[in-house]
């Protein structure tokens, strides 16, 4: 699976976990946070897709519910999560 495709699946997973995705040039910043009870993920448009994917994967790894989401095997392997029962 290509990096851009994995990135799209990862962003979709973040949305399903309640994140609002903001796509902006951030000069190397970005990542997930919670502000006033809202989950936000800032996708840095200044980064290459592989670096963007790394940012969203780091955020998804911190979410306990990530393992229960349906997702392609390539993304699941990258996240190194097991399917929750």
Secondary structure as UniProt FT lines:
FT   HELIX           3..16
FT   TURN            17..18
FT   STRAND          19..24
FT   TURN            27..28
FT   STRAND          31..35
FT   TURN            36..37
FT   STRAND          38..44
FT   TURN            45..46
FT   HELIX           49..61
FT   HELIX           64..68
FT   HELIX           73..79
//
